[in-house]
């Protein structure tokens, strides 16, 4: 009986190794704010499945929160802010409205007549769409709000088919991704809920998948983010900083983020 019990229970040495590994994971997340499953697995030299189990344990017993594909640190004084829930569009339109208008105006100057553009969802993207409404351009968007705004103006506007979701709302899902994948775009103007040295973040898996499709099909990829998005994390990591060519914003980023952008080769344009 005692032999069976001993065989089925981890030894004190094994338990100590697990505890040490989980402590290393927690410390790494505390320092970085966010890390992917792959990053964490390489850090401690175990499988991604083992890391997922460790993170599940840490999420119930410590300041770790699981996200899609990774985890964030949410201690009493986290180095990064974390946004779980997406505010209503009307609330986001009012927030930092002057900065968003300046960013949209700067992005507008990058566009030439005859180009094909992909415009993301979001309040800054809506400002840009308003600037583009009477231009001789083709605009693809998955935002119903933006499409409705452009419908009575000169710019030719296209929506994919798909599932209508969200409070904004947007057209998402496999059908929307497949249709958008057929096209090539001169520019994709990307919105996000946050940016940190770890990359760009957003609230929704569905929207993030559309963003990733549009990034892969665009010659120039421009992020439009006001300075309130600096050092903010959310549920979904869209990708690292190198997924865009240019960041248009209203204020210089914090030093660590600015260094990360420079290392990734991202041009910084202040509106």
Residue, then its C-alpha position, 0 to 999 in steps of 0.5 A: x500500500x505504501x509502495x503504491x502511494x509513494x509511486x503515485x505521488x511526486x517526490x519532494x525533489x520533483x515538487x521542488x523543481x515544479x515550484x522553482x519553475x513556476x517561480x521563474x515563470x512568475x518572475x519573468x512575467x512580472x518583469x516583462x508584463x506579457x510573454x507568449x507560451x512559446x517564450x515561456x516554454x523556451x525560458x524554462x526548457x519544458x513543453x508548451x503543454x507543461x507551461x500551460x498547466x503551470x500558468x493555469x496553476x499560477x492563475x488560480x494562486x497568484x497574480x498571473x492572468x491567462x490570455x490567448x497564446x500567453x499570459x500577463x502579470x497582474x500584481x499590485x503594481x503591474x508594469x503594464x496596464x491591462x484592458x479586459x473589456x472593450x469600451x463602447x465606440x461612442x466612449x472611445x470616440x470622445x476619449x482623446x478626440x483631438x489626438x485621434x483627429x491629428x493622427x487621422x489627418x497625418x495618416x490621410x497625407x500618406x494616401x494617394x488617389x487610386x489606391x486600395x486601402x484596408x481600414x480597421x475598426x475603431x475610433x481612430x480608424x473612423x476619424x481616418x475614414x471621415x478624412x478619406x470619404x471623398x477621395x478617389x480610393x477603394x476602401x475595404x473595411x470590416x467595420x459596419x459603422x465605418x461602411x455606413x459612414x462612407x456609403x453616401x460619399x465618393x470613396x468606393x467602399x467594400x465589406x466582406x461577408x461574415x458573422x456580424x459581432x460586437x458592439x461596434x459591430x464588425x464582420x468576422x469569422x472564416x468567411x470574412x477572412x477568406x474573402x479579404x485574403x483574395x485582395x492586395x492592399x496598398x495600405x492597411x491602417x491598423x487599430x489596437x487596444x494597446x502597444x508595449x515592447x511585447x507588441x500590439x494587443x486587442x480585445x477580441x480574438x475574432x477581430x485580431x484574426x481579421x487584422x492578421x489577415x489584412x496585415x499579411x495582404x498589405x504592402x504598407x502597414x500603418x498603426x494608428x494609436x494615440x498615446x493613451x495606448x502606450x504600455x497597455x496589454x489586453x486579451x489578444x496579442x495581434x503580433x510583435x512590433x515588426x508587424x507594422x512599418x509605421x506608427x502614427x501617434x501624438x506623443x513620443x513613446x516611453x523609452x523602452x517602447x521607443x527602443x523596441x520600435x527602433x529595433x523592429x524597424x518601425x518608423x515613428x511619425x508624430x501627428 
